[in-house]
Amino acid sequence: MRGWQLEPRRDVQPGVLLVVPVLSVLAALVVGAVFLSAIGLAPVAVYREILRVSYTTGYGIADTLVAASALILTGLAAGIAFRFKLYNIGGEGQLYVGAIAAAGAALWLGEGASPALAIAVVIVAGAAGGMIWVAIPALARAYLNTSEIITSLLLNYVALSLLQYLIFGANTPWRDPNSPTFPRGAPIPAEAVFPRWATTRVHLGLVVAVVAAVLIAVVISRTRWGFHWRIFGDSPEAARYAGISSRQVIVVVLLLSGALAGLAGAGEVAGRAGRLDPNGLVLNLGYNGIIVAALARYNPLAVIPVGVLLGGILNAGPALQSLPGQNVPVAISTTLTGAILIFALAGELFVRYRPTRRPDAPPSDGDPVSVGTGDEGGRA
């Protein structure tokens, strides 16, 4: 009986790489429309409001770009690791620790420092915090062959507990001494706050994110390091045969991934909140970075527009509560991003494989991969 099967694609056309992510987003919107219809809402009205709120008003565009600043960096953090078969799921925790380190460095410098120095210290401290937090999974994977998926994921919860303890659990330098009743983070000095674009909330973190994406793309495609990483990602055995240290690649790539997530934490402290804000940081930016990376197919430059797209969807959630005549649940943003991730991962299947019809007759037991055409003649 004739059926269908998947066979590997030998050559993936550029058009496929573009069409599959677009179709993934469209499929997610269809699923979202079904969900909205099922609860009695008008999908067209909701989607029109998302576009209006996030991409057509000055305030909405600014908020979208602010969210994109962190999502681009966490997308890069996930993408550079996943691209080389290193699955860092700990971007959320690395972002928290980067924020803790950035806020601590700014508070330690205090007032009166040069703004250029203070901002540079905050950026370096954020990256260092993320690197320190990912160092445990990186070394465990490199030297003990421990799954970095498990270790990096579990450390997210440790980082969250540490973040909350520093503000809610004890009188630490990170806690504002002038707010004893309602604990919150101490404001960082004005010199350490990222500059903003005109009167908007768009800050230096967006520039840092875009520059980081360009640099990562150059490193991967134009440097010896990137060449070694690509060989390792394609075949660790080939990398070993070529004399490339797998341990070195694992540690360096994961440390770079953690540094990028830590930079996102620094941007949230110095660009958005102006303090270490546990409630404002727990936005699943690290986990959403995985969605950004998957939809961008781990391409550093593609992470930029995808981060802007997802930033707009996430920002629209609270605004939809005021949509006239519609009681839109705030979770619609989470629903849409989750559907996008599912369809983006499913789309990868069709990037790597293509559906073909099965032959009329199954292969013989002695030649399981050959398909007869009827022209070979008989066998002795």
C-alpha positions in Angstrom: 0.0 0.0 0.0 1.4 3.4 -1.0 2.1 5.8 1.9 4.4 8.7 2.9 7.8 8.8 4.5 10.4 11.4 5.5 13.8 11.4 3.8 16.7 13.7 4.7 17.2 16.8 2.5 20.5 16.8 0.8 20.4 20.5 -0.1 18.2 22.9 1.8 17.0 25.7 -0.4 17.3 29.3 1.1 13.6 29.8 0.5 12.8 26.9 2.8 14.8 28.5 5.6 12.7 31.6 5.2 9.3 30.1 4.6 9.3 27.6 7.5 9.7 30.2 10.4 7.0 32.4 8.7 4.6 29.4 8.5 5.4 28.6 12.1 4.2 32.0 13.2 1.1 31.8 11.0 0.3 28.4 12.4 0.7 29.6 15.9 -1.7 32.5 15.1 -4.3 30.0 13.8 -4.0 28.0 17.0 -4.4 31.2 19.0 -7.4 32.1 16.9 -9.1 28.8 17.7 -8.3 29.3 21.4 -9.8 32.8 21.4 -12.9 31.7 19.5 -13.4 28.9 21.9 -13.7 31.3 24.8 -16.0 33.7 23.0 -13.5 36.3 21.8 -13.0 37.8 18.3 -9.5 36.7 17.1 -9.3 39.5 14.4 -10.0 42.2 17.0 -7.4 40.8 19.4 -4.7 40.5 16.7 -5.5 43.9 15.4 -5.1 45.3 18.9 -1.7 43.5 19.3 -0.5 45.1 16.1 -1.8 48.5 17.2 -0.4 48.4 20.7 3.0 47.0 20.0 3.9 48.2 16.5 2.0 51.4 15.5 2.2 53.7 18.5 5.3 55.5 19.6 4.9 54.3 23.2 4.2 50.8 22.1 7.1 50.6 19.7 9.4 51.9 22.5 8.1 49.2 24.9 8.5 46.6 22.3 12.2 47.6 21.7 12.8 47.6 25.5 11.6 44.0 25.7 13.5 43.1 22.6 16.7 44.3 24.2 16.7 41.5 26.7 15.1 38.9 24.3 17.8 39.4 21.7 20.5 38.7 24.3 18.8 35.7 25.8 18.0 34.5 22.2 21.7 34.7 21.4 22.5 32.9 24.6 20.3 30.0 23.7 21.1 30.1 20.0 24.9 30.0 20.2 24.7 27.0 22.6 22.0 25.1 20.8 23.6 25.6 17.4 26.6 23.6 18.6 24.5 20.9 20.3 25.1 22.4 23.8 21.7 22.8 25.4 21.9 25.6 27.9 18.4 25.9 29.5 19.7 28.1 32.3 19.5 31.5 30.6 16.8 32.5 33.1 19.1 31.9 36.1 22.1 33.4 34.3 20.1 36.5 33.7 19.2 36.7 37.4 22.8 36.4 38.5 24.0 38.9 35.8 21.4 41.3 37.2 22.7 40.7 40.8 26.3 41.2 39.8 25.5 44.3 37.7 23.5 45.9 40.5 26.1 45.0 43.1 28.9 46.6 41.0 26.9 49.8 40.5 26.2 50.1 44.2 29.8 49.3 45.1 31.0 52.1 42.8 28.6 54.6 44.3 28.0 58.1 43.2 30.6 60.3 41.6 32.1 57.8 39.3 32.5 58.6 35.6 29.4 57.6 33.7 31.4 55.9 31.0 33.3 53.9 33.7 30.2 53.1 35.7 28.3 51.8 32.6 31.3 49.8 31.5 31.6 48.2 34.9 27.9 47.3 35.0 28.1 45.7 31.6 31.2 43.7 32.5 29.8 42.7 35.8 26.6 41.4 34.3 28.4 39.3 31.7 30.7 38.0 34.4 27.8 37.0 36.6 26.2 35.0 33.8 29.5 33.3 33.1 30.1 32.3 36.7 26.6 30.8 36.9 27.0 28.7 33.7 30.5 27.6 34.7 29.2 24.8 36.8 27.2 23.1 34.0 30.0 23.9 31.5 32.7 22.2 33.6 30.4 19.3 34.5 29.6 18.7 30.9 33.2 19.0 29.7 34.9 16.9 32.4 32.2 14.7 33.8 30.0 14.4 30.7 27.0 15.5 32.9 23.9 16.7 31.0 24.0 20.5 30.9 20.3 20.5 30.3 19.6 19.2 33.9 22.3 21.2 35.7 21.6 24.5 34.0 17.8 24.1 34.5 18.1 23.3 38.2 20.4 26.3 38.8 17.6 28.6 37.5 15.7 27.9 40.7 18.8 28.4 42.9 19.4 31.8 41.2 15.7 32.8 41.7 15.9 31.9 45.4 19.2 33.9 45.7 17.6 36.9 43.9 14.6 36.9 46.3 16.7 36.4 49.4 18.9 39.4 48.6 15.8 41.7 48.6 13.2 40.0 50.7 15.2 37.7 53.0 17.9 39.9 54.6 19.3 43.4 54.9 21.8 43.3 52.1 23.5 46.1 50.1 21.1 45.3 47.3 18.0 46.1 49.5 16.8 49.7 49.8 17.2 50.7 53.5 14.6 53.5 53.0 11.8 50.9 52.3 11.6 48.7 55.3 7.9 47.9 55.0 7.8 47.0 51.4 11.2 45.6 50.5 12.7 46.6 47.2 16.0 46.9 45.5 18.3 49.9 46.3 18.4 52.4 43.4 21.7 52.3 41.5 23.6 55.6 41.1 22.5 57.7 38.2 26.0 57.4 36.6 25.4 53.7 36.1 22.0 54.0 34.5 22.0 53.3 30.7 21.4 56.4 28.5 18.0 56.5 26.9 16.9 57.5 23.4 15.3 61.0 23.6 12.3 60.8 25.9 11.5 57.1 25.4 12.4 54.1 27.5 14.6 52.6 24.8 18.1 52.4 26.3 21.7 51.5 25.6 20.9 47.8 26.1 19.3 47.6 22.7 22.6 48.8 21.1 24.5 46.3 23.2 22.2 43.5 22.0 22.5 44.4 18.3 26.3 44.8 18.5 26.5 41.4 20.3 24.4 39.8 17.6 26.7 41.1 14.9 29.9 40.2 16.7 28.6 36.6 17.3 27.8 36.3 13.7 31.3 37.4 12.7 32.9 35.1 15.2 31.0 32.1 14.0 31.5 32.7 10.3 34.8 34.5 10.0 37.2 33.3 12.8 39.1 30.2 13.6 37.2 29.8 16.8 33.9 29.7 14.9 35.4 27.2 12.5 36.3 24.9 15.4 32.8 25.3 16.9 31.1 24.5 13.6 33.2 21.3 13.2 32.4 20.3 16.8 28.7 21.0 16.2 28.6 18.9 13.1 30.6 16.0 14.4 32.4 15.8 17.8 34.3 12.8 16.4 35.6 14.7 13.4 36.6 17.6 15.7 38.6 15.1 17.9 40.2 13.7 14.8 41.2 17.2 13.7 42.8 17.9 17.0 40.2 20.2 18.3 39.7 20.1 22.0 36.0 19.2 22.7 36.4 20.2 26.3 37.6 23.7 25.3 34.8 24.2 22.8 32.2 23.1 25.4 33.5 25.4 28.1 34.1 28.4 25.8 30.7 28.2 24.1 28.7 27.8 27.3 30.6 30.6 29.0 29.8 32.9 26.1 26.2 31.8 26.3 26.1 32.6 30.0 27.7 36.0 29.4 25.1 37.0 26.9 22.3 36.0 29.3 24.1 38.0 32.1 24.2 41.0 29.8 20.4 40.8 29.5 20.3 40.9 33.3 22.5 44.0 33.4 20.3 45.7 30.9 17.2 45.0 33.0 18.9 46.6 36.0 20.6 49.5 34.4 18.3 50.1 31.5 14.8 49.3 32.6 14.3 49.2 36.4 17.3 51.2 37.8 17.5 48.7 40.7 17.5 45.0 41.4 13.8 44.2 41.0 12.9 40.6 41.7 9.3 41.0 40.6 10.2 42.8 37.4 12.9 40.3 36.5 10.8 37.2 36.8 9.3 37.5 33.3 10.6 34.3 31.8 13.0 36.3 29.6 15.5 33.4 29.6 12.9 30.8 28.6 11.5 33.1 26.0 15.0 33.4 24.6 14.8 29.8 23.7 11.7 30.5 21.6 13.6 33.4 19.9 16.5 31.2 19.1 14.4 28.4 17.7 12.3 30.7 15.5 15.5 32.4 14.3 17.0 28.9 13.5 20.0 29.8 15.7 21.1 32.5 13.3 22.5 35.5 15.4 21.4 38.1 12.9 17.9 36.6 12.6 17.5 36.8 16.4 17.2 40.6 16.1 13.9 40.8 14.2 12.5 37.7 16.0 13.3 39.4 19.3 11.3 42.5 18.2 8.4 40.3 17.1 8.2 38.4 20.3 8.8 41.5 22.4 5.7 43.0 20.9 3.6 40.0 21.5 4.6 39.8 25.1 4.1 43.5 25.7 0.6 43.4 24.3 -0.7 41.0 26.9 -1.5 43.5 29.7 -2.7 46.1 27.2 -5.3 43.7 25.8 -7.1 43.9 29.2 -8.5 47.2 28.2 -9.8 46.1 24.8 -13.5 47.3 24.6 -16.1 44.5 24.7 -13.4 41.8 25.1 -12.3 40.1 28.3 -9.0 38.9 26.9 -6.9 36.8 29.4 -3.4 38.1 29.9 -2.1 34.6 29.3 -2.9 35.0 25.6 0.7 36.3 25.1 2.1 33.2 26.8 -0.2 31.0 24.7 1.0 32.5 21.5 4.7 32.3 22.3 4.3 28.7 23.4 2.5 27.8 20.1 5.2 29.6 18.2 7.9 27.5 19.9 6.0 24.2 19.2 5.5 25.1 15.5 9.0 26.4 15.1 10.4 23.1 16.4 8.0 21.1 14.2 9.1 23.3 11.3 12.7 22.1 11.8 11.5 18.6 10.9 10.5 19.8 7.4 13.7 21.8 7.1 15.8 18.7 7.6 13.5 16.2 6.0 11.0 16.2 3.2 7.9 14.0 2.8 8.0 11.5 -0.1 5.7 8.7 -1.2 6.7 5.2 -0.2 7.5 2.8 -3.0 4.9 0.2 -4.0 6.9 -2.6 -2.7 9.0 -2.6 0.5 12.8 -3.1 0.3 14.0 -6.7 0.6 15.5 -7.9 3.8 18.9 -8.1 2.3 18.8 -4.6 0.9 16.8 -2.4 3.3 17.8 0.9 1.9 17.5 0.3 -1.9 14.3 0.8 -3.8 13.7 -1.3 -6.9 12.8 0.4 -10.2 12.0 -2.7 -12.2 15.0 -2.2 -14.5 17.6 -4.1 -12.7 16.8 -7.5 -14.0 16.7 -10.7 -12.0 19.2 -11.8 -9.4 21.0 -15.1 -9.3 
